[in-house]
């Protein structure tokens, strides 16, 4: 990326792959039925769970007091059913808001919804990395899964590299499950959900979305529709590249990624694949960028990052990309909220909260 890149959210590799769900109206009907069954069946009231999660943080309302481990396990089982009723590539019609990494920053996720709109009033596509590094991973992933169950055809979650067992075993999620619920089983149940998440999304046939980036193994859009899921991606593989690869302005072609997994790729690769796949834009996440978003390859690729003041170490903003019915794209930037902290690159103490919008389309 260009000089504005603050750093990358790293991690280590893993193995993975699944049988894709049916296409077209059949898949949509199945996802609706899965959502209806999930909301109404069994003892878990998803509406009530969403209310409890939204109230976490208010006086006397901690997660462990208001949500039982058994409820989280039920939530995971229901969410997995919804994911498996939909395809490995989610095909979406705008309008939709596209969000990048969240990384357990639950307060910032709620602020994002507060500023951009709560479901179902707004359609959302998240590009992965919901857990690890932040302090409220369980609140974050539970709310997102609950919304997925409640609104299966309006709320979409892609898999990120941190939705893999060998990564979130090390970078915080495993520890949080054990510390707060003393449960390895809970952590393992979440892995079953992560394995069912889709890898890519296509907005109006023109904006290709994934967590990491491109792969030299991509041959066509139809190939992405038939990617297998339900186990961890093998290394190397197309799935691994979709989770891990990065653009690099200094590259020509494909080079080994310094993360130790997958590749980096240059401007020419992006331009080649935009033409080859007959798309206009690639939207991905996976890297911290100072302004919350960053363009590459003549605005043919955009990185979106939605965790402001990442890890409490950067003064980066968060961004959300809105795509309207005409494929006109605009960027909403949420500046970090920091109290009494000296931010990196700043001259002193400050507290800030603002939101701005930049138009970048139509595509």
C-alpha positions in Angstrom: 0.0 0.0 0.0 1.1 3.6 -0.1 2.8 5.6 2.6 -0.4 6.0 4.6 -0.4 2.3 5.7 0.0 2.1 9.4 0.6 -1.6 9.7 -0.9 -5.0 9.0 -3.1 -7.2 11.3 -0.9 -10.3 11.3 -1.2 -13.9 12.4 0.1 -17.3 11.4 -1.2 -19.8 8.8 -3.4 -22.9 9.0 -5.0 -25.7 7.0 -9.2 -25.9 4.9 -12.4 -26.4 2.4 -17.0 -27.8 1.8 -19.8 -28.7 -0.3 -21.4 -25.5 -1.7 -25.1 -24.8 -1.3 -27.6 -24.6 -4.1 -27.7 -21.5 -6.4 -30.4 -18.9 -7.1 -33.8 -18.7 -5.6 -33.5 -22.1 -3.9 -30.5 -20.9 -1.8 -32.3 -17.7 -0.9 -35.5 -19.6 0.1 -33.4 -22.0 2.2 -31.6 -19.2 4.0 -34.9 -17.5 4.8 -36.3 -20.7 6.1 -33.2 -21.4 8.2 -33.5 -17.9 9.6 -37.2 -18.4 10.5 -36.5 -21.7 12.1 -33.6 -20.3 14.0 -35.6 -17.4 15.4 -38.6 -19.5 16.4 -37.3 -22.9 17.2 -35.8 -24.1 20.4 -35.4 -22.1 23.6 -33.1 -19.4 22.3 -35.0 -16.1 21.6 -32.8 -14.3 19.1 -34.7 -11.0 19.5 -34.2 -11.1 23.2 -30.6 -12.1 22.9 -29.9 -9.1 20.6 -31.5 -6.8 23.2 -29.4 -8.2 25.9 -26.2 -7.9 23.9 -27.0 -4.3 23.0 -27.4 -3.5 26.7 -24.0 -5.1 27.7 -22.0 -2.3 29.4 -24.9 -0.7 31.1 -24.9 -0.9 35.0 -25.1 -4.4 36.2 -25.2 -5.8 32.7 -22.0 -7.8 31.9 -22.0 -10.4 29.2 -21.4 -13.3 31.6 -24.4 -12.2 33.7 -26.9 -11.9 30.8 -25.8 -14.6 28.3 -25.2 -18.2 29.2 -22.7 -20.5 27.5 -25.5 -22.8 26.4 -27.2 -19.9 24.6 -23.9 -19.1 22.8 -23.6 -22.7 21.7 -27.2 -22.6 20.4 -26.5 -19.3 18.6 -23.5 -20.9 16.9 -25.5 -24.0 15.8 -28.2 -21.8 14.4 -25.8 -19.5 12.6 -24.0 -22.4 11.0 -27.2 -23.7 9.6 -27.9 -20.3 8.0 -24.4 -20.0 6.5 -24.6 -23.5 5.0 -27.9 -22.7 3.4 -26.1 -20.0 1.4 -23.4 -20.1 -1.2 -19.6 -19.8 -0.8 -19.9 -16.6 -2.8 -22.7 -14.3 -1.6 -24.3 -12.3 -4.5 -25.7 -9.1 -3.2 -27.8 -6.3 -4.8 -27.2 -2.8 -3.5 -27.7 -0.7 -1.5 -25.3 -2.2 1.0 -22.6 -0.9 3.5 -19.3 -2.7 3.4 -17.2 -2.9 6.6 -13.7 -4.2 7.3 -12.0 -5.6 10.3 -13.7 -5.2 13.8 -11.3 -7.3 16.0 -13.4 -7.4 19.1 -13.8 -3.7 19.4 -17.5 -3.9 20.5 -18.0 -0.3 21.5 -16.7 0.8 18.1 -19.0 -1.7 16.3 -22.0 -0.2 18.2 -20.9 3.3 17.3 -20.6 2.2 13.7 -24.2 0.9 13.8 -25.3 4.1 15.6 -23.8 6.3 12.9 -24.6 4.2 9.8 -27.8 2.6 10.9 -28.8 -0.6 12.7 -30.1 -3.7 10.8 -32.6 -4.2 9.2 -32.8 -0.6 8.2 -29.4 -0.9 6.5 -28.0 -3.9 4.6 -24.4 -4.8 5.7 -21.5 -6.8 4.4 -18.6 -7.4 6.8 -15.3 -8.6 5.3 -14.0 -10.7 8.2 -11.8 -10.6 11.3 -14.4 -10.2 14.0 -12.3 -11.7 16.8 -8.8 -11.5 18.3 -6.8 -8.5 19.7 -9.8 -6.6 21.0 -11.2 -6.9 24.5 -14.8 -7.9 23.7 -14.6 -10.6 21.1 -17.5 -12.6 22.4 -19.9 -9.6 22.4 -18.8 -8.7 18.9 -19.2 -12.1 17.3 -22.4 -13.0 19.1 -24.2 -9.8 18.0 -23.0 -10.2 14.4 -24.2 -13.9 14.4 -27.5 -12.9 15.9 -28.1 -10.3 13.2 -27.1 -12.9 10.6 -29.7 -15.3 11.9 -32.4 -12.6 12.2 -31.8 -11.1 8.8 -30.1 -13.8 6.7 -30.6 -12.1 3.3 -29.8 -8.5 4.4 -26.8 -9.1 6.7 -23.7 -10.8 5.4 -20.5 -12.0 7.1 -17.4 -13.2 5.2 -14.6 -15.2 6.7 -11.4 -13.5 7.7 -8.0 -15.1 8.5 -8.8 -14.7 12.2 -11.9 -16.9 11.8 -9.5 -19.8 11.7 -8.6 -22.0 14.7 -4.9 -21.8 14.5 -5.0 -18.0 14.5 -7.7 -17.3 17.1 -6.1 -20.0 19.3 -3.1 -17.6 19.7 -4.3 -14.0 19.3 -6.9 -13.7 22.1 -10.2 -15.4 21.3 -9.3 -18.8 22.9 -8.1 -17.0 26.0 -11.3 -14.9 26.3 -13.6 -18.0 26.0 -11.6 -19.7 28.8 -11.3 -16.6 31.0 -14.9 -15.5 30.8 -16.7 -18.9 30.5 -14.0 -21.4 31.5 -14.9 -23.3 28.3 -12.8 -24.8 25.6 -16.0 -26.3 24.1 -17.4 -22.8 23.6 -14.3 -21.9 21.6 -14.5 -25.1 19.6 -18.2 -24.5 18.8 -17.3 -21.1 17.3 -14.8 -22.8 15.0 -17.6 -24.8 13.5 -19.4 -21.6 12.6 -16.3 -20.0 11.2 -15.7 -23.0 9.0 -19.1 -22.4 7.4 -18.6 -18.8 6.6 -18.4 -17.7 2.9 -15.1 -16.5 1.4 -16.3 -14.0 -1.1 -19.2 -11.7 -2.1 -20.1 -10.0 -5.4 -22.1 -6.8 -5.3 -24.3 -6.3 -8.4 -21.8 -8.5 -10.4 -19.3 -5.6 -10.4 -17.7 -5.3 -6.9 -15.8 -8.4 -5.8 -15.3 -8.6 -2.0 -13.1 -10.8 0.2 -11.0 -10.5 3.4 -7.5 -10.7 2.1 -7.2 -10.4 -1.6 -6.6 -12.1 -5.0 -5.1 -15.5 -5.7 -3.1 -16.8 -8.7 -5.6 -19.7 -8.6 -8.6 -17.6 -9.5 -9.9 -18.6 -13.0 -13.4 -17.2 -13.0 -16.2 -15.8 -10.9 -18.1 -19.1 -11.3 -15.1 -20.9 -9.7 -15.6 -18.7 -6.6 -19.3 -19.7 -6.4 -18.2 -23.3 -5.9 -15.4 -23.0 -3.3 -15.7 -25.7 -0.6 -16.1 -24.8 3.0 -16.7 -26.5 6.4 -13.0 -27.2 7.3 -10.0 -25.0 7.7 -8.3 -23.9 4.4 -5.2 -25.9 3.5 -2.0 -24.0 2.9 -1.3 -23.3 0.1 -4.8 -22.9 -1.5 -7.2 -20.5 -3.2 -9.1 -20.2 0.1 -5.9 -19.3 2.0 -5.1 -16.6 -0.6 -8.6 -15.1 -0.3 -8.0 -14.8 3.5 -4.3 -13.7 3.5 -2.9 -12.0 0.4 -2.0 -8.3 0.2 -1.5 -5.7 -2.5 1.9 -4.1 -2.7 2.7 -1.1 -4.9 6.3 -2.2 -5.2 5.5 -5.6 -6.7 5.5 -6.7 -10.2 3.4 -9.9 -10.4 3.2 -12.3 -7.5 5.7 -12.5 -4.7 5.8 -14.5 -1.4 4.1 -12.6 1.4 6.2 -11.4 4.3 3.5 -12.7 6.6 4.8 -16.2 5.8 1.4 -17.1 4.1 0.1 -16.6 0.6 1.3 -13.8 -1.7 1.6 -10.1 -2.4 0.6 -8.7 -5.8 1.2 -5.6 -7.8 -0.9 -3.1 -9.7 -0.7 -5.0 -13.0 -2.2 -8.1 -11.3 -5.2 -6.1 -10.1 -5.7 -4.6 -13.5 -5.4 -8.0 -15.1 -8.0 -9.6 -12.8 -10.5 -6.7 -13.0 -10.5 -7.2 -16.8 -10.4 -11.1 -16.6 -13.4 -11.2 -14.1 -15.3 -8.4 -15.8 -15.6 -6.4 -12.5 -15.0 -2.8 -11.7 -13.7 -2.9 -8.1 -12.1 -5.2 -5.6 -13.0 -4.5 -1.9 -10.9 -6.1 0.8 -9.8 -5.6 4.4 -7.0 -7.3 6.3 -4.7 -4.3 6.8 -4.7 -1.3 9.1 -4.8 1.9 7.0 -4.6 5.4 8.5 -7.8 6.9 7.2 -9.8 3.7 7.5 -9.7 3.2 3.7 -7.0 3.3 1.0 -7.0 2.9 -2.8 -4.7 0.9 -4.9 -4.1 0.3 -8.6 -5.8 3.4 -9.9 -8.9 3.0 -7.6 -9.5 -0.6 -8.9 -8.9 -1.9 -5.3 -9.9 -0.5 -2.0 -8.8 -1.6 1.5 -11.4 -1.0 4.2 -10.6 -1.2 7.9 -13.4 -0.6 10.5 -11.6 -0.8 13.9 -10.6 2.8 14.9 -7.6 3.3 17.3 -6.7 -0.3 16.5 -5.4 -2.2 19.5 -5.1 1.0 21.4 -1.8 1.6 19.6 -2.7 3.5 16.4 -4.6 6.7 15.8 -6.2 5.3 12.6 -9.8 6.1 11.6 -12.4 3.5 10.7 -14.3 3.5 7.4 -17.4 2.0 5.9 -18.1 2.0 2.2 -21.7 2.6 1.1 -22.8 1.3 -2.3 -26.1 2.7 -3.7 -28.5 1.2 -6.3 -26.5 2.9 -9.1 -23.1 1.5 -7.8 -22.1 4.9 -6.6 -19.8 4.4 -3.7 -19.2 6.8 -0.8 -16.9 6.4 2.2 -18.0 7.2 5.7 -15.0 7.8 8.0 -15.3 7.4 11.8 -12.5 9.1 13.7 -11.2 7.4 16.9 -12.6 8.2 20.2 -9.8 8.5 22.7 -9.8 10.0 26.2 -6.6 11.1 27.8 -4.4 9.0 25.5 -1.4 10.4 23.6 -2.0 9.1 20.1 0.7 7.9 17.8 1.8 10.8 15.6 0.0 13.4 17.6 1.4 16.2 19.5 -0.5 15.7 22.8 -3.6 14.6 24.5 -6.9 14.7 22.6 -10.4 13.4 22.5 -12.2 13.2 19.2 -15.3 11.8 17.5 -16.4 12.8 14.0 -17.8 11.4 10.8 -17.1 12.5 7.3 -18.1 11.3 3.9 -16.3 11.2 0.6 -17.8 10.1 -2.7 -15.7 7.7 -4.9 -18.2 6.3 -7.5 -20.1 5.5 -9.4 -18.6 2.3 -10.7 
